[in-house]
Each structure stands twice: as C-alpha cells, then as structure tokens.
Amino acid sequence: MYFDPGFGSMIVQVLLGGLAFFGVLFATMRHKIAALFGKKPKEDAVPTEADPANDNFEQVDTDE
Amino acid sequence: MSEREASSFRDPSGFVFRQDGKIYRQINHVYREQYTQLMDSGLYKELIQHRLMVPHEEADIPCLNDAGALVIRPKEIPFISYPYEWCFGQYKQAALTTLRIHLRALNHGMILKDANAYNIQFLNGYAVLVDTLSFEPYQEGMPWIGYGQFCRHFLAPLLLMAKVDVRLSKLMLAHIDGIPLDLADSILRGKLGTFGYGHIRLHARTIARHSEDGKEQANPTGKMASVSKRNITAMAQSMLHFIEKLNPKQTVTEWGDYYSRTNYSEDGTKAKEEFVTAYLDQIDTCKAVWDFGANDGRYSKLAISKGAHVVAFDIDHTAVERNFMQVSKTHQPMLPLLLDLATPSPSIGFANLERGSIDQRQTPDAILMLAVIHHLAISNNLPLDQIARWLSSLGKHLIIEFVPKEDSQVQILLRTRTDIFPDYTEPCFEAAFEQYFTRLEKREIPGSKRSLYLFRSKSFQ
C-alpha cells in the first residue's frame, strides 16, 4: 500500500506544536517566578555553537 | 569536463556537479529569489558564523543548461559520509544542526524545507548542512514540511540508538528516506516515553489514519493545515532540548585505558610510530588517508601531522564515539566513521547510485591497516589474496602490519576455532600482496614478531 504521509505529519504538528507552546510558556513562567527568588535563568534556547578558534572554516578555496 | 553528481537529481532548484576536479552547485532560475533571500537576509552569514552550514562563493563559470541562473562553489567536504556510518554523537550533532538551522531560518523569515540526514556532512568535527537550496520563504500559518522527514531521518534513529541499541542506525541502510515511524514504534514498544509517544507513535497512527485524505475531492486545493510560527518554534525548541539530553545508557565520556592495552613494549610502540611516519614521508602526495581499524586514532594523527585528511574507520562504536568527541573539540581534519571491513557500506538508493560505497567516494593516497589483518584472515576466514586484491583497488599506497600466528593476539583468536589457516604465514602474506602491490619497504617491529610493510598498488601505477 502506498500513501502520502504528509497529511498525518501536518495534523500531528498542529497538536504537538500547541502542546510544545504551552510547555515553553510554562517553562518561561517558572523561570520568571524562580528569578523573583533570585535564581539565575539558564542559557538561551539556541546556544552559540561556534568555536572561536581560527579553523579556516570560512575559507572555500583550500587548493592553494 | 563537467559531471553531474549521481545523487543530485531530486530537487528542481539546482544540482551539484564536478568540473576540473572541483565541486560546484548550479542554482536554477526557479530558486534565484529564495537564494537571494538566504544571502541578503543575514541568514547565510549567521549560519556560517555558527558553523552550521558549508560556506560557498559565487563562481565565475557558466551554467550547465538554460535552467541555470548562477553557479556557486561550496567548500569541499573531504569525505562524504552517511547516517549508517555515524556513531551516536555524530548522529545527535547532525540532528541538532538541523534544528538549530530551522530555528535560525524562522527568525529570518525562511523555513527549512527538508530535514534530510544526507544533507548533513562533517567538516573537521562540525556537522554542517551542505544543501544550500534547502530554504523556502516562510509564510504565516504554514506547517514545517520537513517535520515528518526529521522524525524518520533523525528522531526515530536517535531514539532507537539511545533506548534500544546503538547498532540500530544500520536500519537507515534499508530505508533511504528514514526509518518508517510505525516500524520505530514497534521496536521502541514500552521505551517511547512521553516525547516519543507524541512524535513517533501518535505521528505514525495519524499518518495511517489520514492515509486516504489526499484522494478526497473535499480538499481539491491541497490546502494545508495551519500552524502558527509560535507553535512551530516551540516544537522545534522542545525537540532541540530533548535531543540535547538524549544519550545511550552506556554513555562514553572520555578516554580511559580502554584502548591502551596493546601487544607492544614501549620501544615497540615508539618504533612502530617512527616506521609509520617514515613510510608516510615516502609517499609523494599524501592528502587523503584512510585508517582501517583506527582505534584511538594514534596513527591517524601521525598522518594528520603530515597534512593529510584522515577518515578513521573502526568497527567499534565506542572507538568512533571517542574519536568524534576529540575531533569535535580539536577540529582536526579527521572524520571518524563506523565500518565493518568484512561488509563495507554498499551503494544504495535509486539505480544503486545515490549513496556510494566507500570506494566510489574517494581514492585515498594511502591506507593504514595496522593490527587488523588477523581479524580479516582468521576471524572472518577471508583469503589473503582476496584481501590484497580488494585493498589494491581502493588506494594508491598501503601501510600494513602483518601479525603472525605466534603473536598472542592471534593465539587468542585461534583458541576458539580449529586452525584451518595453513597459509597464514609471512611468506604467503608477502606472495599474496606482491601479486597486486609493489613492495617499497619492510621493517620488523622490535620486541614483537610483527612486520610493517609499505606497498604501492599496481592498479594506480
């Protein structure tokens, strides 16, 4: 049997996206309340992944 | 002379080709606008700064056909690897890169249109997106089209590896578009957890329940379900947090004495390192090296110090994991990968051309094969001349250690099997290899009965 899985994936996103939003909202509120009592918030959700080392990463032409 | 990459045919936005030994990507007119948005929105710059995407420059060469708008030249990935060759840490890094790109794209008014594990490659320890054509402009309400693919290509394999067995990444070999979610669900039974329940089981069941929806005339416009940007972002963030914390039960943390048990005296080890270094010096061009049975990467590092990029293959998941942990800190030109020499990765996909076998991806200048031959010849019953023939077809030079029967490591192997290997001797080894190779050097390793050879393959003369 062949079917397009796209529809199911879309529907499940509507549900899980909503749930995730309330999860994030809840976590944010908890952090805010914790901050009132002097607790430091955790790192940003998208942390910095870069390594500051000079790794020639951005150099495209490596022939020379 | 231009040659299109065999795996680059699915996307109408453009394709990858090779010309005069360099890799290029043609961007077609249909994708010009999206490419401009990627570059002008600041997204590209941000992704490069954070080591999430392969850098490129616009190339001053003509397009290969009328559909083309421009050609870019991406930084070359030294060795293309596939998900079924990654250790857990690599797989996890690839998934995190995909989610981080997705979140950053949303911040710049774009969305990642696919979440294909094959679009992620490793560049000196960084997991980077190599498909520059993966972005679409984001419109409020549109769902993440790549979500289903993300679950099949990343979430299902990672959950299977973490909760059941790390070897289950090999399921990706049988399912080129990712592990079917119902299959993952049936293997993960009882181990899904709340997160897995939503993204795997509920997802799989919803797909099955709505499998006929596409045929209904009630939806002739193909209208998509609406999901707010707020919710898409929250879902990606929750997946990012979950995967960051996901680890197999027996997590590898650091090098202990796991691989320090060798069969050598200190002098023997030192001599072996000196011999390998001397042999590497004799090879004119030594830019690409494969290390079969790399263990802790000790000899790979010798080749790196000579300016080579090394693919450090090992059958042992822990060895690959530890090497990857090191490379992701040092960013040395090394790619640790899982490989069983008795069953190397085959070519798979449409027409068996999409994902190449290891020999189709690169011809190394040298192969290191130290303390491995006895595993192939004795543990796997592979005849010496067939091993020699295969190795000679792969690379230009071979640095190989012969481990004789008298060696205690071979004695351990022979303890549990009948000795049906009368030809496993040094003269037979030399005779077998000299059919396919020219011997350049042989040295005996002090304090052992082992010998180290430098061969040049007759296939590349």
HADDOCK unambig.tbl for C-alpha pairs under 7 A between the chains (distance, minus, plus):
assign (segid A and resid 3 and name CA) (segid B and resid 211 and name CA) 5.48 0.50 0.50
assign (segid A and resid 4 and name CA) (segid B and resid 211 and name CA) 6.32 0.50 0.50
assign (segid A and resid 5 and name CA) (segid B and resid 207 and name CA) 5.37 0.50 0.50
assign (segid A and resid 5 and name CA) (segid B and resid 211 and name CA) 6.54 0.50 0.50
assign (segid A and resid 7 and name CA) (segid B and resid 207 and name CA) 6.73 0.50 0.50
assign (segid A and resid 7 and name CA) (segid B and resid 210 and name CA) 6.35 0.50 0.50
assign (segid A and resid 8 and name CA) (segid B and resid 203 and name CA) 6.80 0.50 0.50
assign (segid A and resid 8 and name CA) (segid B and resid 206 and name CA) 4.87 0.50 0.50
assign (segid A and resid 8 and name CA) (segid B and resid 207 and name CA) 3.84 0.50 0.50
assign (segid A and resid 8 and name CA) (segid B and resid 210 and name CA) 5.60 0.50 0.50
assign (segid A and resid 9 and name CA) (segid B and resid 147 and name CA) 6.87 0.50 0.50
assign (segid A and resid 9 and name CA) (segid B and resid 148 and name CA) 5.39 0.50 0.50
assign (segid A and resid 9 and name CA) (segid B and resid 203 and name CA) 6.39 0.50 0.50
assign (segid A and resid 9 and name CA) (segid B and resid 207 and name CA) 6.38 0.50 0.50
assign (segid A and resid 10 and name CA) (segid B and resid 143 and name CA) 6.41 0.50 0.50
assign (segid A and resid 10 and name CA) (segid B and resid 225 and name CA) 6.18 0.50 0.50
assign (segid A and resid 11 and name CA) (segid B and resid 225 and name CA) 6.62 0.50 0.50
assign (segid A and resid 12 and name CA) (segid B and resid 203 and name CA) 5.86 0.50 0.50
assign (segid A and resid 12 and name CA) (segid B and resid 206 and name CA) 6.77 0.50 0.50
assign (segid A and resid 14 and name CA) (segid B and resid 227 and name CA) 5.57 0.50 0.50
assign (segid A and resid 16 and name CA) (segid B and resid 235 and name CA) 6.87 0.50 0.50
assign (segid A and resid 17 and name CA) (segid B and resid 231 and name CA) 4.52 0.50 0.50
assign (segid A and resid 17 and name CA) (segid B and resid 232 and name CA) 5.62 0.50 0.50
assign (segid A and resid 17 and name CA) (segid B and resid 234 and name CA) 6.54 0.50 0.50
assign (segid A and resid 17 and name CA) (segid B and resid 235 and name CA) 5.01 0.50 0.50
assign (segid A and resid 18 and name CA) (segid B and resid 231 and name CA) 5.59 0.50 0.50
assign (segid A and resid 20 and name CA) (segid B and resid 231 and name CA) 6.78 0.50 0.50
assign (segid A and resid 20 and name CA) (segid B and resid 234 and name CA) 5.29 0.50 0.50
assign (segid A and resid 20 and name CA) (segid B and resid 235 and name CA) 5.03 0.50 0.50
assign (segid A and resid 20 and name CA) (segid B and resid 238 and name CA) 6.44 0.50 0.50
assign (segid A and resid 21 and name CA) (segid B and resid 231 and name CA) 5.29 0.50 0.50
assign (segid A and resid 21 and name CA) (segid B and resid 234 and name CA) 4.95 0.50 0.50
assign (segid A and resid 21 and name CA) (segid B and resid 235 and name CA) 6.89 0.50 0.50
assign (segid A and resid 24 and name CA) (segid B and resid 234 and name CA) 6.32 0.50 0.50
assign (segid A and resid 45 and name CA) (segid B and resid 237 and name CA) 6.79 0.50 0.50
assign (segid A and resid 46 and name CA) (segid B and resid 100 and name CA) 6.66 0.50 0.50
assign (segid A and resid 48 and name CA) (segid B and resid 50 and name CA) 6.75 0.50 0.50
assign (segid A and resid 49 and name CA) (segid B and resid 50 and name CA) 5.60 0.50 0.50
assign (segid A and resid 50 and name CA) (segid B and resid 49 and name CA) 6.78 0.50 0.50
assign (segid A and resid 50 and name CA) (segid B and resid 50 and name CA) 4.53 0.50 0.50
assign (segid A and resid 50 and name CA) (segid B and resid 51 and name CA) 5.82 0.50 0.50
assign (segid A and resid 58 and name CA) (segid B and resid 55 and name CA) 5.83 0.50 0.50
assign (segid A and resid 60 and name CA) (segid B and resid 55 and name CA) 6.36 0.50 0.50
assign (segid A and resid 60 and name CA) (segid B and resid 56 and name CA) 5.97 0.50 0.50
assign (segid A and resid 60 and name CA) (segid B and resid 57 and name CA) 6.92 0.50 0.50
assign (segid A and resid 60 and name CA) (segid B and resid 74 and name CA) 6.43 0.50 0.50
assign (segid A and resid 60 and name CA) (segid B and resid 75 and name CA) 4.32 0.50 0.50
assign (segid A and resid 61 and name CA) (segid B and resid 75 and name CA) 6.55 0.50 0.50
